[in-house]
Amino acid sequence: MNFLQFDIVFDHFFAGPGTEQVQHAMNSEQIEAQVAVIESYIAAGEPVAVGFAGPDLHHSMLVFGFIRNCTTHTVDLLVANNWKNDEKLNIHSRDAEIIRLFLAPDHEGPIAQWRYEKGVRKREIDRLFVVDVRRDPYVHERALLDTLTTKLRDQLDTEGRTIVVVENAAGARVIDGKHSTGWIRNRITEELEEVWYERVGKTYRFTCPADAALELEIADTGVARVLSAAPASESGVIIPSIQVTEAIEEGETVTRRFPLPDIPVSTTPADSTSAPEEIP
């Protein structure tokens, strides 16, 4: 499922028809046109993959039903989000969610509302399109992958920024001595405006100025990975780094610090505790 979603995102959001569709927010007429296609699939008894996008979002989910309310001019798309709980069906499933579309001509405010078991997600959706999922394996053109890689390398170089990804850690944050941005010890901070951060499970991604005096701090429960890509002083050269931390006793958590962007080959813990940190 995860590999398929990555393929869908690349094929439609980067290389295919969705590239143009996700550049700008859609109006109600454009969204209604996509809804009509979705309804035709559902009426034929077929679920349909749909791409959703917004200012800080691109995602794809499977629509398996809809509710059109002609009085309120809303359409509820019943969607299967990522199956996270080993569930086979979307009956009484926490991963069955709703995208509510507000299509009244005089509607003001966001055109979509993403509802899940705990309420409304704080992610803005203002464009969507039907995804034609291939039945045969996805094979991406090498030229497109090379173009994307080159674009990202050029962006790192021209903007002078470092990318850092931390995998399999109980927490990670970037600090400048006094302030921090990231998630560690069950607390999120966003105090460094020049540092961009996101977290998915036990994986953390940061981009930060390559010339800033910053450190990376991680809560390591054993064999975490730290990957980075930083622009060199020579234009057009990107320096990659992969660091795997040493194994520790089961149940322990070690706090480690790395200077950025020069992550050393060997590290020593800055602090440690025998009590494992809680992961929500």
PyMOL commands that set and color helices and strands:
alter all, ss='L'
color gray80, all
select helices_A, chain A and resi 2-14+18-21+28-43+142-159
alter helices_A, ss='H'
color red, helices_A
select strands_A, chain A and resi 48-54+57-69+74-80+96-102+112-116+119-120+127-130+161-167+171-175+180-184+187-190+196-200+203-209+214-220+225-231+238-244+253-260+269-273
alter strands_A, ss='S'
color yellow, strands_A
deselect
rebuild
show_as cartoon
